[in-house]
Amino acid sequence: MAMAVLAAGLGMLFVPTLAFAQSATPSPESIAVDTVWVMLAAFLVFFMQAGFFTLEIGFTRAKNAGHIAWKILVNMSISAIVFWAVGFAIAFGTGNGLIGSGGWFMSVAPDKVNSVFSSLAYSNVPISAKFMFEFAFAAVSLAIVWGALLERTKMIVYFVFAVVFTAFIYPVVGHWIWGGGWLSQLGMQDFAGSTVVHLLGATSAFVGTLALGPRIGKYSKRDGSPKPIPGHSMPLALLGVIILWLGWFGFNPGSTLNAMDLSFANIALVTNMAAAGGVLSAMLMAWILMGKPDIGMTANGAIAALVAITAGSGFVEPWAALIIGGVAGALMVVMVLAIDRIRIDDPIGALSCHGISGIWGTLATGLFAAPSIVARLKVGTPGLVYGGGFHQLGVQALGITAVFVFVLVTSGAVFYGIKALVGIRLSPEQELAGSDFAEHGMWGYPEHFVGPDDDTDGTALADRLQGIQPVEHGSKPQPAGA
């Protein structure tokens, strides 16, 4: 079966993508309603960036807080420009099974939009609304990359990798699955991006963590055992989880790109059920394995479940969503602990929440895709538990494997290329001082570090910073931090 699926996929690599426009002529009122909904969903997904930076800041140390917020803002801006110029055309432009090749800079005559962006022609909203929604997705995937690389990465990495990621890596995968590419033609079911957004981002993050190595002090010099590096604000981290949970109501339901058929309401219900199951299962699994209902693990249970349900949110029923989310939450706790034990330093659990959960969620769609929904969407086949057989599972597994290998190779070329040229890691002195001071010469929380106002001796950290020089970007890497 797997060989048959692979052969079919290879045969579709260079087949031109086709349009799937709606047959009925929509009314102006229905177009307006659909457009308002898609834009609202795009804004919710955009607001997820606030969730990422509060989550990341809360799970890390105060000396890096300002830099993390700055990094989110800059990468949103880079991805907006690059995806508009190049990425959107590669992802959704009509081309072949591998890559889109039309619509650069979105410069398309109004009467040619549906032929140039044929994979999005099923929705009647303006192309600008489609772009805003899809750009927000690309920005989320890029944000995922940095979660595992926090507290030790040079600024130059953000600039270079962001350009390559949003111009090529993310758009190619998006074209394969959403843009009419070869995995789309095989019937891969990834409704809102467990693979396209989350596994892709996590795979790039995985390569980056290997290239960087762990943070100073994370693993014992004596026996290599992991040591906790607590974040400075659990309330801030959990606020990030709530913001992300809210944003997911744009992420999954918004992927309908229309409101008139009302299916987005059921997708919102499915999304919420999964998240609730993930929180409780992660809490219980942490309680069993760690002896306490760990706050961070409980919070990440929601993220893991939301990632997992993203692929199946448009294909499964609420009861299946609860199972998918529950398994994702418990699996996340196990994998966070396992990854830490093999000395891969992931400060916020991004590899487990987005990578492992993305894999599980994509496969789970092949298990639980409901026949009635599959018939309506005309994507793939029903899941195994409905008697659909193993075919859809095979397609899902093939898609996961292809995306993982492609992203592993391309991301590796970028990260290790930067490492060889200018270095990707702060020096030990700069890392200990914190990214705020090392990269920007200032602090996110200055009153914590600059000492009292009465001109008496400063804090211990302020004293330690004496003589530390900020990074000179573009210089050759210091050997100890290369």
N, C-alpha and C positions, 0 to 999 in steps of 0.2 A: 504494500500500500504506500509506504513512504517513498519508494522509488518511483511509483506512478505519479505521485503528487509532485515530486521533484522534476520529473521529465515534463510534466505539463507546465510547470513553472518556467523551465528553461525555454520552452516553446513560445512563451508569451512575452519574453524579454523585449522583443523588438516589434511587437504588435502595436499599432497606433492606438492610443486611448480614444474612447468613444464618449459621446455626450449622452446624458440621461436626463433630458429636459422633461418637465411636466407637460402632459398633453393638453390639459385644459387651460384656457386663457384666464389668468387670475384677474380679479377686480382690483382697482386702485386701493380700495379699502383693505383688502386682504394683504396686499403688498405692504401697505403702511403698518398694519398690525405686525406682520412678520418682521419688518425692519426694526420697529421699536423693540421687539423681543430680542432679536439678534444683537442689537447694540447694547441693550441692558445686560445680556449675557456676556458680551465682550467686556463691559465695564467691570462686571463681577470677577471675571478671570483676570483682568488687569489688576484689580485690587488685591488679588492673591499675592502680589509682590510685597505688599505690606505685611502679609502673614509670613512670608519667607524671611523678611529681615527681622521681625520681632521674634520669630522662632529661633533663628540662627543667633541673634544677639543674646537671647535668654539662655541658650544651651552652651554659650562660650563665655570667655572671661571679659571683664569690663574693659581691659586694656585694648581690646580689638573692636569695640562696639561701633565707634564712629566710622572706622574703615569698612565694616560690613555694610552699614547703611549706605555709604558712598558707593560701594561696589554694586549694590542692587540698582541704584539710580543710573550709574554709568552704563551698565549692561542692558538695562531697559532701552536706553537711548541708542546704543550701538545696534541692538537687534531690530529696533524700529526702522532705522535707515537701511540697514543691509537687507532685511527681509523684504522691504518695499522695492529696493533696487534689483535684487537678484533672487532671493530665496523663494518668494511667492510664485515666481514664474517657474522655477525648477520643481516646486512641490505640486503646483496645480495647473501649470500650463500644459496644453496638449502636446504630447511628444510620443515617446515609445514606452515600453514596459519598464525601462530603467530610469528615465529622467524626463522632466518636462523641458520644453524648449521654446516657449513663447510667452509674451506678455511682460517683457523686461520693463522695469520702472512703472509697471501697470499702465503703460502707454498703449491703449487699445481703443479703437473706435467703438462707440456704443453698440453698433449693430454687429460687431465681431466678438463681443465679450463672451457669449455662450459657446462659441466655437473655439476661442483661444483658451478659455478656462472651462472646458467641457465637463470636467469632473465635479464642478460646483453648479452646473446648470440646472440641477434638480430643484434648487432654491431660487425663488424669484426676487430676493432682496438685491439691492444694488451691490455692485462689485466692491465698492468702498466699505460697505458693512461686512461683507465676507472677509475682506482683507483685515479689518480691525479685529475680527474674531480670531482669525488664524494667526495673526501676529501675536496676540496675547498668548496663544498656545506655545508658539516658538519661544517667547520670552520666559514662560514657565519652565520649559524643558531646559533652557540655558541656566536658569536659577538653580535647578536641581544639581547641576554639575558641581557648583561651588560648595554645597553643603558638606561634602566629605573632604574639602581641601582647605577648610578654614584655619586661621591662626598661624599659617606658615608660608603662604603663597605670595610670590612677588606680584606687584601690580601689573607688570608687562604681560603676564599670562592672561589676565582678564581681557586686555585689549585684543591680543592676537587670536586667542581661542574663540572669543565671542564672534569675531568676523568670520572665521572659517566655519564655525558651528552653524550660524544662521544663514550663511551664504551657500553651504554645501551639505554638511553632514545631516542636519535636521531636514532640510528640504528633500534630499534624496529618499530618505526613509519615508517621509510624508507622502511622496509621490508613489512609492511602491504600494502603500496600503490605502491611502485616501485619494490619491491623484489619478487613479486609473491605471496604476502600474501593475507589475506582474503578480504581486500578492493580492491586490484587489481583484484581479481577474480570476485568481484561484478561489476567491470567496473568503479571504481571511476576515474574521470578525473582530474589529477593534473599534468599537463605536466612538469612543472619545479619547483613546490614546494610552491605555496601559502599556503598550509597546512603543507606539510612535513618540509619545511624550516622556513617559516615566522610565521605561527600561532603557531607552536611548540615553536620557540624561544620566541615569545611574551607571551605565556602561562607560560613558566618558568620565564620570567621577571615579570609577574603579581604576581606570588607567592612570588618572591623575594622582590618586593616592599611592599607587605603586611607584610612580616616578618621583613623588615627593618624599616618601617615607613618613614615619610617625612624628608627632610633635615631641619636642624635648620633654623628658620626664614621664612620657606616657607608659613606657614599659621599664620594669625594674632592670637595672644593670646587673643585678645579682643572678636572677633566674629568668628574666624575660617576662615575668607575669604582668598582666595589665594593671595599671593603677588609675583610679578615677581622677578625672580633671573636671570638677564640678562647674557647671555653668553658673553665671552670677545672678540669674533671675528666673526662677521657675514660673512666677506669675506672668512675666513677659513672654516666655516660651509658650505657655498655655493660651495666652491671648492670640498668639500666632496660629495656634491650632484652630481656634474658633473662627478666625478670619479665613483661614484656608477652607474650613468646612463650609462656611458661607459661600466662598468663591466657587466651590464645587457645584453649587446649584446653578451657576452659569456654565461651568465646565462641561458637565454631562448633559443636562437638559438643553443647553444652548446648542449642542451639536446637532440637534434636529434642523437647525437653520430655518425653522419656521414655527409658527405658533398655532396656525389655524386647525391642524388636526388634533391638537390638545395632547399629543403623546408626551410632551415635555413634563406634564404633571406627574404621570406615572414614573417617568425617569427620575424625577426629584424624589419621589417616595422610595424607589429602589435604592437611590444613593444614600438617603438618610438611614434606611434600615441597615445597610452594610456598615456605615460608620458607627452606629450604635453597637452593633455586634462586635466590631473591632475593638472599641474601647473596653468593653466588659471582658472579652476573651484575653486581651493583652494584660489587663489588670490581674485576672486570675492566674495566667501563666507566670507573670512576674512574681506573684505571691507564692506560687508553688516553687519556682526555681530560685528566687532570691530571698524568700522569707518575709517580704514586705510588698505591699501594693505600690511599687515604685511610681513616682509621679511622672517622670520622663517617659517610662515605658507605657504607662497608661495613655499619655498624650499621643505618643507615636502610634498607638493602636488605631486611633482614628485616622491618621494619615495613611497607614498601611492598608486599612480597609477601603478607604476612598480611592487609593491607587488601584487596588484589586478590582473594584467594581466598575472602574472607568471603562474597561473593554466591554463588559457585558451589560452596562447600564441600559442600553437600548434593546437588549435581547432577552433579558431574564425577568422572571417574576419576583415579587418581594420576598417570598420564602427562600428562594435560591440566593438572593442578595444577602440575607442574614447569614447563611452558611458561608458564602464567599468572604464576607467581611470578618466573620468569626474566625475562620481558618487563617486569614491574613494577619489578624491581630496576634494570635498565638504564635504563628510561624515567625513573625517579626521579632518577638522577644527571644526565641531560640536562636535566630540567625544573628541578631545583634551581639549576643554573648559569644557565639561561635566565631564570628568575624573578629571580635576583639581578641580571642584566644590565639588566633593565628597571626596576630601582630599587624593587622590592617587597621590603621587609626582612622576612624570615621566619627568625627565629633558629634554629629547629630543623628546618626543612624540612617543616613540617606541611602546607603547601599541596600540595606534591608527593606526600608520603607518603600523605596521606588523601584529597586531592581528586583529583589526576590518577590515582592508583592506584585510587581508588574508581570513577572513570569507566571505566577500563580493565577492572577486575574485573567490573563490571556488564555491560558489553558482551561480555566474554569468555564469560559464561554463555550468552549467545545464540549463541555459536560452538560451545561444547564440552558443553552439557548432554546427558547420555547418555540415549538413549531408554528404557532399562529403568528408570532412576531416575525420570525424568519420569513414566513410567506409574505407578510406585508412589506418588509424591507427589501426582500429579494437579494439578500446577501448570505452566502454560505448555505449550510444545512442545519437541521435541528441537532441539539446536543445528544450525547451518549445516553443520558438518563431517560430521554424520551424515545429511545429506540433508534436514534439517528445513526448509530454505528460509530466507528472510529475515524471516519474520513475527516470530519471537521477538526478533531483533535490533531490529526496528522498535519492539516493545513496550518493550524495554530502553532504547532511545534516547529514546523518549517519556517514560519515567519519569525518566530523568536530567535531561532538559530541564525538565520540570514542577517537579521538586524544586529544581533550581538557581534557576529564576526565582522561585519562591515564597520560598525562603530568602533570596535576594538582596534582595528587596523588604522582607520583614519584618525581617530583621536590619539592613538599611540604615536603616529607620525608627527602630529602637531606638538604634543607635550614633550616628547623626547627630542624633537627638533629644537624647540625653544631651550630646553635644558642644555643641549650641546652648544648653542650659540651664546646665550646670555645668562643662563641659569634660571631656575623656576622657584627657588626657595630663598627665603630670607636667611641671613647669616645667623648663627646662634645668638649673638648679642642682640641683633634686631628682633629676633623672635621672642627673646625673653623680655625685651623692652615693650613689645606689643606693636601690632600693625599701625595703630593710631599714630604713635610717635615716629616709628621707623619710616612709614610711607608718607605721612602728611605733616609731621612736625608739630602735631597737636593731639588733643585727647577728646574722645567722645564724652567722657565724664571728667572734665578738667579739675573739678574740686577734689577728686579722689587722688590726684597725682601731683599737683603743682605745689602743694604745701599750704600752710595757713596764711592768712592775709597780714598777720602782724610781723612778718619778716623774720620769724623764728625758723628753726630747722624744718625742712620739708619732710615729706613722708619717706619711708624706706625706698619705695619705688622711684620717687623723684631723685633721691640721692644716687640710686643705681644707674639712672639714665645719664648722669654726668659723663661726658666724653663719648657717648654713643652718637654716631652720625647717621642721619636719615639715608635711605637708599638713594643712590645716584642711578636713575633709570637709564638703561642702555649700556651700562658699563659691564665689563667682564665679571662673571660671578666670583665671589670669594670661594676658595676651595672648600672650606668647611660647610658652606651652605649651598653648594651647587647640586 
